[in-house]
Amino acid sequence: MISTDLLARRERHFGPNAPLFYDEPLHMVRGDGCWMWDADGTRYLDCYNNVPQVGHCHPHVVDALCRQAQRLNIHTRYLNEVVLEYAERLTGLFAPPKLDRAMFVCTGTEANELALRIARHATGKSGVIVSDFSYHGNSGGLAVLTTGLPRPEPLADFCRPVTIPDPFQWEGSQQDMVDTHLTMVDEAIASLDQAGFGVAAVMFDTIFSTEGLLDVPSAYVQGVAERVRAAGGMFIADEVQPGFGRMGDAMWGFERTGIVPELVTMGKSMGNGHPLAAVVTSSALADAFTGDALYFNTFGGNPVSAAVGNAVLDVIEQEALMQHAAELGQYLQDRLREVAERFDCAGDVRGRGLFAGVELIGPGKRPDAAMARAVINDMRNRHVLVSKIGPADNVLKIRPPLCIDRKEIDLLAETLSKSLKALTR
């Protein structure tokens, strides 16, 4: 049982609106691999948190953090080999040779802010295109571009949201779906030009996770990139959620789309729980920007963060976690589809690698947000943690650490089946 005193203290110091997961909040005290333990000693299978990308408290990552913290931690305005080694390894993960500069920050929000600054500097334009249900950070500059979360700031006059194609809900052909949605992009570009803003960038999460983990055709993403570039803008790939091998078939989500972004942003899983994020871009863009802007980040890319980042890459390589995500991702999809086939309320299973979504629906494919909420809380009570996403808040979000094994996926699938059975009697 959660302590009422703990809740009261939290509300007193964080305020009553600081979000908590689940109707009955959890008090977590320890983690290991894909598991977390609460204050009562109950063990939970974590199938939601992508921050511990290689597993909670991975010993190699923890050891690297401690060793570097005992040696030195300072900003990047001194020479440091640990930081340079990490920059070399990180940019080496990008097959396109033009993505050869790393600029370190602490959070995905900072990374996206910096990417927008660079794009605006390079293009001389200010307009931004995002999806009509998106989230890229919680700063003031990104809040006015946010369409997927409540916020007091009005949508910026230099922002144009576009609807992302949803094959599950679309009734016509895929080509008609792509053409219809690209027309919306054409209209957004024309509107920004007419208003005098022009197009600096389009910013997409390349797995479209906030949008419901939609199975977006590559032709659509390619068409967006072509149109934005023809208008003088750039493509910013937000890899905060799909990056670092989670997709299984590639290190980065954008690789499957057939495009090469001008700017790539990343965070969360990059440090396995340590605050570490970055923008990777071309030397031409980075050098032009830093030639005019004295850019630095006191904590971004410090030696302790770099040591952690290096250790995360060590684990991904040494434990073959990207290949593991491909194999176990297919197994995850298969098991989830087996469950979905037995329940009318499970309308679609989708995703890539170890990132899956299950859309819960009512008659006529109507989104069922109430069922999604009931399922995640029932699964929580059965000691398996998932969450929900999507414009209608009806898609189960399943995103475990990359070290999950088959037995743990079986437990996830069996628990989901028990929850759906209990809730649809």
TIROMI-963850 format. One record per residue (C-alpha): residue in one letter; residue number from 0; x, y, z. Coordinates in nm, 4 decimals. Layout:
<recs>
REC  r    k        px        py        pz
REC  A  NUM         X         Y         Z
...
</recs>
This chain:
<recs>
REC  r    k        px        py        pz
REC  M    0    0.0000    0.0000    0.0000
REC  I    1    0.1267    0.3467   -0.0891
REC  S    2    0.1810    0.5723    0.2111
REC  T    3   -0.0777    0.8509    0.2343
REC  D    4    0.1936    1.0574    0.4035
REC  L    5    0.4189    1.0125    0.0999
REC  L    6    0.1393    1.1300   -0.1307
REC  A    7    0.0683    1.4281    0.0922
REC  R    8    0.4368    1.5253    0.1006
REC  R    9    0.4590    1.4950   -0.2768
REC  E   10    0.1539    1.7132   -0.3283
REC  R   11    0.2843    1.9679   -0.0791
REC  H   12    0.6201    2.0029   -0.2557
REC  F   13    0.5329    1.9200   -0.6199
REC  G   14    0.1772    2.0525   -0.6247
REC  P   15   -0.1522    1.8682   -0.6871
REC  N   16   -0.1132    1.8541   -1.0662
REC  A   17    0.2240    1.6779   -1.0932
REC  P   18    0.1346    1.3648   -1.2924
REC  L   19    0.1491    1.0125   -1.1517
REC  F   20    0.1000    0.6819   -1.3302
REC  Y   21   -0.1994    0.4608   -1.2474
REC  D   22   -0.5079    0.5140   -1.0354
REC  E   23   -0.3148    0.3716   -0.7409
REC  P   24    0.0369    0.5213   -0.7638
REC  L   25    0.3470    0.3089   -0.7176
REC  H   26    0.6367    0.3753   -0.4793
REC  M   27    0.9370    0.2226   -0.6551
REC  V   28    1.2633    0.1707   -0.4681
REC  R   29    1.4808   -0.0628   -0.6782
REC  G   30    1.5339   -0.1818   -1.0348
REC  D   31    1.7243   -0.4574   -1.2157
REC  G   32    1.6977   -0.5464   -1.5832
REC  C   33    1.3301   -0.5389   -1.6811
REC  W   34    1.2077   -0.5448   -1.3228
REC  M   35    1.1298   -0.2905   -1.0521
REC  W   36    1.0395   -0.3427   -0.6873
REC  D   37    0.8086   -0.1262   -0.4795
REC  A   38    0.8509   -0.0320   -0.1151
REC  D   39    0.6550   -0.3433   -0.0071
REC  G   40    0.8924   -0.5724   -0.1980
REC  T   41    0.6456   -0.6496   -0.4806
REC  R   42    0.8142   -0.7093   -0.8152
REC  Y   43    0.6810   -0.5507   -1.1371
REC  L   44    0.7692   -0.6300   -1.4971
REC  D   45    0.8516   -0.2957   -1.6593
REC  C   46    0.7173   -0.2932   -2.0144
REC  Y   47    0.6920    0.0834   -2.0412
REC  N   48    1.0093    0.2718   -1.9488
REC  N   49    1.2482    0.3320   -2.2383
REC  V   50    1.4840    0.5421   -2.0255
REC  P   51    1.6655    0.2292   -1.8942
REC  Q   52    1.7282    0.1208   -2.2541
REC  V   53    1.9717   -0.1576   -2.1643
REC  G   54    1.7989   -0.2462   -1.8369
REC  H   55    1.7528   -0.0845   -1.4990
REC  C   56    2.0823   -0.0297   -1.3131
REC  H   57    2.2951   -0.2183   -1.5652
REC  P   58    2.6203   -0.2929   -1.3758
REC  H   59    2.8482   -0.1889   -1.6635
REC  V   60    2.6742    0.1501   -1.6930
REC  V   61    2.6668    0.2063   -1.3166
REC  D   62    3.0362    0.1167   -1.2899
REC  A   63    3.1319    0.3572   -1.5708
REC  L   64    2.9366    0.6375   -1.4035
REC  C   65    3.0983    0.5803   -1.0647
REC  R   66    3.4517    0.5463   -1.1987
REC  Q   67    3.4350    0.8717   -1.3982
REC  A   68    3.2591    1.0578   -1.1148
REC  Q   69    3.5501    0.9618   -0.8883
REC  R   70    3.8005    1.0910   -1.1423
REC  L   71    3.6690    1.4186   -1.2913
REC  N   72    3.3517    1.5932   -1.3999
REC  I   73    3.3699    1.9267   -1.5797
REC  H   74    3.2174    2.1088   -1.8763
REC  T   75    3.3349    2.0707   -2.2366
REC  R   76    3.5488    2.3856   -2.2508
REC  Y   77    3.8507    2.1765   -2.1579
REC  L   78    3.9948    1.8965   -2.3680
REC  N   79    3.8782    1.5562   -2.2506
REC  E   80    3.9336    1.2220   -2.4241
REC  V   81    3.6252    1.0517   -2.2786
REC  V   82    3.3976    1.3139   -2.4321
REC  L   83    3.5734    1.2997   -2.7693
REC  E   84    3.5615    0.9206   -2.7776
REC  Y   85    3.1880    0.9334   -2.7196
REC  A   86    3.1343    1.1944   -2.9915
REC  E   87    3.3308    0.9775   -3.2360
REC  R   88    3.1340    0.6651   -3.1459
REC  L   89    2.7988    0.8438   -3.1601
REC  T   90    2.8507    1.0034   -3.5011
REC  G   91    2.9901    0.6710   -3.6214
REC  L   92    2.6437    0.5206   -3.5722
REC  F   93    2.5145    0.7261   -3.8664
REC  A   94    2.5669    0.5677   -4.2056
REC  P   95    2.5083    0.8972   -4.3887
REC  P   96    2.8571    1.0532   -4.3762
REC  K   97    2.7217    1.4076   -4.3703
REC  L   98    2.5876    1.3571   -4.0141
REC  D   99    2.9273    1.4050   -3.8548
REC  R  100    2.8842    1.6610   -3.5755
REC  A  101    2.7556    1.5928   -3.2232
REC  M  102    2.6312    1.8754   -3.0004
REC  F  103    2.5589    1.7582   -2.6461
REC  V  104    2.2802    1.8750   -2.4173
REC  C  105    2.1000    1.7238   -2.1175
REC  T  106    1.7427    1.6565   -2.2331
REC  G  107    1.5408    1.5851   -2.5443
REC  T  108    1.3715    1.9223   -2.4975
REC  E  109    1.7072    2.0996   -2.5207
REC  A  110    1.8033    1.8915   -2.8234
REC  N  111    1.4879    1.9858   -3.0121
REC  E  112    1.5237    2.3528   -2.9161
REC  L  113    1.8814    2.3532   -3.0458
REC  A  114    1.7850    2.1744   -3.3685
REC  L  115    1.5189    2.4380   -3.4363
REC  R  116    1.7702    2.7180   -3.3728
REC  I  117    2.0118    2.5629   -3.6216
REC  A  118    1.7411    2.5110   -3.8847
REC  R  119    1.6168    2.8681   -3.8513
REC  H  120    1.9693    3.0047   -3.8668
REC  A  121    2.0475    2.8070   -4.1823
REC  T  122    1.7230    2.8825   -4.3664
REC  G  123    1.6492    3.2345   -4.2489
REC  K  124    1.2915    3.1200   -4.1972
REC  S  125    1.0821    3.0562   -3.8847
REC  G  126    0.7875    2.8357   -3.9834
REC  V  127    0.7597    2.4840   -3.8396
REC  I  128    0.5425    2.1890   -3.9403
REC  V  129    0.4520    1.9268   -3.6777
REC  S  130    0.1904    1.6556   -3.6539
REC  D  131   -0.1502    1.7439   -3.5153
REC  F  132   -0.0869    1.5246   -3.2095
REC  S  133    0.2763    1.5684   -3.1183
REC  Y  134    0.5108    1.6323   -2.8281
REC  H  135    0.8751    1.7329   -2.8630
REC  G  136    0.9524    1.8943   -2.5270
REC  N  137    0.8280    2.1137   -2.2467
REC  S  138    1.0144    2.4420   -2.2951
REC  G  139    0.8328    2.7608   -2.3864
REC  G  140    0.9644    2.7410   -2.7419
REC  L  141    0.8346    2.3871   -2.7865
REC  A  142    0.5104    2.4300   -2.5906
REC  V  143    0.3826    2.6613   -2.8665
REC  L  144    0.4441    2.3784   -3.1158
REC  T  145    0.2820    2.1096   -2.8992
REC  T  146   -0.0438    1.9613   -3.0214
REC  G  147   -0.0597    1.6396   -2.8201
REC  L  148   -0.0634    1.7654   -2.4600
REC  P  149   -0.2621    2.0308   -2.2704
REC  R  150   -0.0721    2.3583   -2.2336
REC  P  151   -0.1689    2.7194   -2.1568
REC  E  152    0.0326    2.8617   -2.4479
REC  P  153   -0.1612    2.9120   -2.7730
REC  L  154   -0.0288    2.7413   -3.0844
REC  A  155    0.2316    2.9666   -3.2447
REC  D  156    0.1334    3.1615   -3.5550
REC  F  157    0.4468    3.0203   -3.7234
REC  C  158    0.3367    2.6583   -3.6625
REC  R  159    0.1222    2.4444   -3.8893
REC  P  160    0.0033    2.1000   -3.7676
REC  V  161   -0.0680    1.8266   -4.0228
REC  T  162   -0.2601    1.5032   -3.9779
REC  I  163   -0.0514    1.1854   -4.0003
REC  P  164   -0.1979    0.8994   -4.2064
REC  D  165   -0.3501    0.6147   -4.0035
REC  P  166   -0.3814    0.2976   -4.2169
REC  F  167   -0.6007    0.1251   -3.9559
REC  Q  168   -0.8709    0.3914   -3.9760
REC  W  169   -0.8350    0.4723   -4.3499
REC  E  170   -1.0965    0.3125   -4.5760
REC  G  171   -0.9443    0.3750   -4.9213
REC  S  172   -0.6203    0.2727   -5.0935
REC  Q  173   -0.2803    0.3422   -4.9446
REC  Q  174   -0.1900    0.5660   -5.2396
REC  D  175   -0.5029    0.7761   -5.1882
REC  M  176   -0.4213    0.7995   -4.8179
REC  V  177   -0.0656    0.9194   -4.8883
REC  D  178   -0.1793    1.1668   -5.1564
REC  T  179   -0.4536    1.3098   -4.9341
REC  H  180   -0.2181    1.3662   -4.6439
REC  L  181    0.0571    1.5124   -4.8604
REC  T  182   -0.1962    1.7640   -4.9898
REC  M  183   -0.2331    1.8791   -4.6292
REC  V  184    0.1431    1.9336   -4.6191
REC  D  185    0.1261    2.1373   -4.9402
REC  E  186   -0.1434    2.3525   -4.7808
REC  A  187    0.0619    2.3999   -4.4634
REC  I  188    0.3658    2.5114   -4.6644
REC  A  189    0.1574    2.7513   -4.8736
REC  S  190    0.0004    2.8957   -4.5582
REC  L  191    0.3399    2.9553   -4.3935
REC  D  192    0.4752    3.1180   -4.7091
REC  Q  193    0.1682    3.3385   -4.7435
REC  A  194    0.2013    3.4491   -4.3802
REC  G  195    0.5634    3.5482   -4.4397
REC  F  196    0.7199    3.2857   -4.2132
REC  G  197    0.8393    3.0389   -4.4738
REC  V  198    0.9349    2.6858   -4.3714
REC  A  199    1.2393    2.6358   -4.1515
REC  A  200    1.1700    2.2732   -4.0621
REC  V  201    0.9359    1.9836   -4.0223
REC  M  202    0.9813    1.7975   -3.6931
REC  F  203    0.8601    1.4381   -3.6694
REC  D  204    0.9103    1.1585   -3.4198
REC  T  205    1.0064    0.8913   -3.6720
REC  I  206    0.7990    0.6155   -3.5054
REC  F  207    0.5024    0.8537   -3.4545
REC  S  208    0.4640    0.7283   -3.0994
REC  T  209    0.2618    1.0132   -2.9461
REC  E  210    0.0308    0.9885   -3.2449
REC  G  211   -0.0457    0.6272   -3.1521
REC  L  212    0.2526    0.4420   -3.2991
REC  L  213    0.0996    0.4679   -3.6450
REC  D  214    0.2234    0.2439   -3.9267
REC  V  215    0.3018    0.5377   -4.1558
REC  P  216    0.4050    0.4519   -4.5151
REC  S  217    0.7589    0.5542   -4.6058
REC  A  218    0.6203    0.7229   -4.9171
REC  Y  219    0.4459    0.9744   -4.6945
REC  V  220    0.7605    1.0636   -4.4982
REC  Q  221    0.9606    1.0869   -4.8209
REC  G  222    0.6945    1.3117   -4.9717
REC  V  223    0.6988    1.5402   -4.6691
REC  A  224    1.0785    1.5685   -4.6806
REC  E  225    1.0744    1.6472   -5.0543
REC  R  226    0.8129    1.9201   -5.0146
REC  V  227    0.9734    2.0825   -4.7129
REC  R  228    1.3149    2.0863   -4.8792
REC  A  229    1.1683    2.2289   -5.1988
REC  A  230    1.0295    2.5090   -4.9820
REC  G  231    1.3774    2.5733   -4.8379
REC  G  232    1.3262    2.3907   -4.5078
REC  M  233    1.4876    2.0991   -4.3256
REC  F  234    1.3826    1.7655   -4.1776
REC  I  235    1.4387    1.7213   -3.8025
REC  A  236    1.4140    1.3560   -3.6962
REC  D  237    1.3195    1.3277   -3.3295
REC  E  238    1.4801    0.9976   -3.2259
REC  V  239    1.4231    1.0389   -2.8527
REC  Q  240    1.1880    0.7381   -2.8473
REC  P  241    1.2840    0.5167   -3.1464
REC  G  242    1.6618    0.5588   -3.1354
REC  F  243    1.9505    0.3449   -3.0080
REC  G  244    1.8454    0.0119   -3.1569
REC  R  245    1.4909   -0.0111   -3.0269
REC  M  246    1.3554   -0.0593   -3.3800
REC  G  247    1.5584   -0.3777   -3.4226
REC  D  248    1.6024   -0.3338   -3.7964
REC  A  249    1.8064   -0.0143   -3.7596
REC  M  250    1.9784    0.1987   -3.4997
REC  W  251    1.7511    0.4945   -3.5820
REC  G  252    1.3837    0.5156   -3.6704
REC  F  253    1.4406    0.7364   -3.9750
REC  E  254    1.6562    0.4754   -4.1498
REC  R  255    1.3543    0.2706   -4.2573
REC  T  256    1.1846    0.5715   -4.4188
REC  G  257    1.4447    0.6142   -4.6908
REC  I  258    1.5331    0.9722   -4.5954
REC  V  259    1.8416    1.1305   -4.4409
REC  P  260    1.7462    1.4141   -4.2030
REC  E  261    1.9417    1.7362   -4.1795
REC  L  262    1.9204    1.7189   -3.8005
REC  V  263    1.8707    1.4267   -3.5605
REC  T  264    1.7761    1.4728   -3.1953
REC  M  265    1.8037    1.2146   -2.9180
REC  G  266    1.7799    1.1772   -2.5405
REC  K  267    1.6126    0.9554   -2.2735
REC  S  268    1.7574    0.6111   -2.3510
REC  M  269    2.0927    0.7619   -2.4513
REC  G  270    2.2066    0.7646   -2.0873
REC  N  271    2.0030    0.4727   -1.9484
REC  G  272    1.8613    0.7013   -1.6792
REC  H  273    2.1406    0.9577   -1.6706
REC  P  274    2.0435    1.2988   -1.8233
REC  L  275    2.2147    1.2932   -2.1622
REC  A  276    2.0920    1.4159   -2.5010
REC  A  277    2.2312    1.5449   -2.8287
REC  V  278    2.1814    1.6889   -3.1734
REC  V  279    2.3683    1.5186   -3.4559
REC  T  280    2.3962    1.7143   -3.7790
REC  S  281    2.6375    1.8012   -4.0586
REC  S  282    2.9592    1.9933   -4.0114
REC  A  283    2.8294    2.2558   -4.2549
REC  L  284    2.5186    2.3297   -4.0466
REC  A  285    2.6894    2.3048   -3.7071
REC  D  286    2.9894    2.5160   -3.8026
REC  A  287    2.7794    2.7877   -3.9656
REC  F  288    2.5600    2.8105   -3.6553
REC  T  289    2.8433    2.8106   -3.4012
REC  G  290    3.0302    3.0633   -3.6164
REC  D  291    2.7558    3.3127   -3.5352
REC  A  292    2.6371    3.1826   -3.1963
REC  L  293    2.8710    3.1279   -2.9029
REC  Y  294    2.6994    2.8016   -2.8146
REC  F  295    2.7924    2.5989   -2.5074
REC  N  296    2.6085    2.3837   -2.2544
REC  T  297    2.7600    2.3636   -1.9072
REC  F  298    2.6396    2.0135   -1.8271
REC  G  299    2.5829    1.8783   -2.1779
REC  G  300    2.8532    1.6281   -2.2701
REC  N  301    3.0376    1.6379   -1.9398
REC  P  302    3.2826    1.3485   -1.8832
REC  V  303    3.0511    1.1553   -1.6498
REC  S  304    2.7676    1.1774   -1.9042
REC  A  305    3.0042    1.0776   -2.1832
REC  A  306    3.1296    0.7791   -1.9817
REC  V  307    2.7703    0.6696   -1.9281
REC  G  308    2.6915    0.7138   -2.2980
REC  N  309    2.9951    0.5082   -2.3931
REC  A  310    2.8915    0.2344   -2.1506
REC  V  311    2.5404    0.2220   -2.2972
REC  L  312    2.6893    0.1766   -2.6447
REC  D  313    2.9195   -0.0938   -2.5043
REC  V  314    2.6199   -0.2884   -2.3752
REC  I  315    2.4191   -0.2456   -2.6970
REC  E  316    2.7153   -0.3835   -2.8930
REC  Q  317    2.8401   -0.6515   -2.6535
REC  E  318    2.4952   -0.7926   -2.5767
REC  A  319    2.3807   -0.7553   -2.9413
REC  L  320    2.0715   -0.5705   -2.8216
REC  M  321    1.9695   -0.4329   -3.1611
REC  Q  322    1.9581   -0.7850   -3.3053
REC  H  323    1.7837   -0.8955   -2.9859
REC  A  324    1.5241   -0.6205   -3.0404
REC  A  325    1.4627   -0.7480   -3.3941
REC  E  326    1.4138   -1.1098   -3.2869
REC  L  327    1.2250   -1.0433   -2.9648
REC  G  328    1.0300   -0.7647   -3.1327
REC  Q  329    0.8868   -1.0130   -3.3800
REC  Y  330    0.8059   -1.2482   -3.0954
REC  L  331    0.6384   -0.9632   -2.9070
REC  Q  332    0.4248   -0.8752   -3.2092
REC  D  333    0.3281   -1.2402   -3.2597
REC  R  334    0.2255   -1.2877   -2.8965
REC  L  335    0.0280   -0.9633   -2.8887
REC  R  336   -0.1555   -1.0575   -3.2089
REC  E  337   -0.2416   -1.3967   -3.0609
REC  V  338   -0.4028   -1.2166   -2.7692
REC  A  339   -0.5717   -0.9529   -2.9875
REC  E  340   -0.7353   -1.2157   -3.2091
REC  R  341   -0.9312   -1.3447   -2.9084
REC  F  342   -1.0854   -1.0107   -2.8155
REC  D  343   -1.3067   -0.7847   -3.0269
REC  C  344   -1.1888   -0.4800   -2.8323
REC  A  345   -0.8288   -0.5251   -2.9553
REC  G  346   -0.8440   -0.3627   -3.2965
REC  D  347   -0.4869   -0.3337   -3.4152
REC  V  348   -0.1386   -0.4419   -3.3110
REC  R  349    0.1480   -0.2388   -3.4515
REC  G  350    0.5014   -0.1210   -3.3945
REC  R  351    0.8630   -0.2074   -3.4721
REC  G  352    1.1210   -0.3910   -3.2700
REC  L  353    1.0623   -0.3602   -2.8982
REC  F  354    0.8061   -0.0825   -2.9300
REC  A  355    0.4477   -0.2017   -2.9725
REC  G  356    0.0986   -0.0608   -2.9559
REC  V  357   -0.2388   -0.2312   -2.9157
REC  E  358   -0.5349   -0.0160   -3.0180
REC  L  359   -0.8475   -0.0708   -2.8107
REC  I  360   -1.1767   -0.0043   -2.9852
REC  G  361   -1.5510   -0.0338   -2.9592
REC  P  362   -1.8093   -0.0896   -3.2359
REC  G  363   -1.7199    0.0634   -3.5720
REC  K  364   -1.3530    0.0990   -3.4755
REC  R  365   -1.4509    0.3678   -3.2253
REC  P  366   -1.1550    0.4426   -2.9948
REC  D  367   -1.2142    0.3158   -2.6417
REC  A  368   -1.0099    0.5277   -2.4022
REC  A  369   -1.1992    0.3972   -2.0989
REC  M  370   -1.0980    0.0404   -2.1824
REC  A  371   -0.7332    0.1435   -2.2279
REC  R  372   -0.7297    0.3094   -1.8878
REC  A  373   -0.8949    0.0085   -1.7272
REC  V  374   -0.6454   -0.2292   -1.8881
REC  I  375   -0.3300   -0.0468   -1.7793
REC  N  376   -0.4597   -0.0221   -1.4221
REC  D  377   -0.5664   -0.3866   -1.4151
REC  M  378   -0.2270   -0.4937   -1.5516
REC  R  379   -0.0570   -0.2768   -1.2916
REC  N  380   -0.2518   -0.4663   -1.0249
REC  R  381   -0.1238   -0.7872   -1.1833
REC  H  382    0.2327   -0.6489   -1.1601
REC  V  383    0.2985   -0.5698   -1.5278
REC  L  384    0.3489   -0.2063   -1.6268
REC  V  385    0.2339   -0.0561   -1.9572
REC  S  386    0.0894    0.2843   -2.0487
REC  K  387   -0.1316    0.4436   -2.3167
REC  I  388   -0.0935    0.6920   -2.6011
REC  G  389   -0.2689    0.8294   -2.9076
REC  P  390   -0.5033    1.1194   -2.9844
REC  A  391   -0.7925    0.9245   -2.8317
REC  D  392   -0.5760    0.7865   -2.5467
REC  N  393   -0.6766    0.4334   -2.6474
REC  V  394   -0.3515    0.2687   -2.7623
REC  L  395   -0.1595    0.0548   -2.5138
REC  K  396    0.2050    0.1654   -2.5169
REC  I  397    0.4486   -0.1231   -2.4714
REC  R  398    0.8159   -0.0264   -2.4666
REC  P  399    1.0310   -0.2482   -2.2412
REC  P  400    1.4067   -0.2309   -2.1859
REC  L  401    1.5911   -0.4008   -2.4712
REC  C  402    1.7094   -0.6844   -2.2468
REC  I  403    1.3593   -0.8344   -2.2103
REC  D  404    1.3465   -1.2102   -2.2745
REC  R  405    1.0864   -1.4523   -2.4112
REC  K  406    0.9584   -1.5599   -2.0706
REC  E  407    0.8998   -1.1973   -1.9786
REC  I  408    0.7178   -1.1333   -2.3078
REC  D  409    0.5053   -1.4419   -2.2382
REC  L  410    0.4200   -1.2975   -1.8975
REC  L  411    0.3260   -0.9659   -2.0590
REC  A  412    0.0997   -1.1375   -2.3150
REC  E  413   -0.0623   -1.3651   -2.0573
REC  T  414   -0.1284   -1.0724   -1.8243
REC  L  415   -0.2800   -0.8659   -2.1055
REC  S  416   -0.5041   -1.1615   -2.1937
REC  K  417   -0.6170   -1.1968   -1.8310
REC  S  418   -0.6928   -0.8257   -1.8087
REC  L  419   -0.8932   -0.8161   -2.1314
REC  K  420   -1.0846   -1.1289   -2.0275
REC  A  421   -1.1650   -0.9832   -1.6868
REC  L  422   -1.2730   -0.6491   -1.8297
REC  T  423   -1.4891   -0.7818   -2.1156
REC  R  424   -1.7016   -1.0309   -1.9249
</recs>
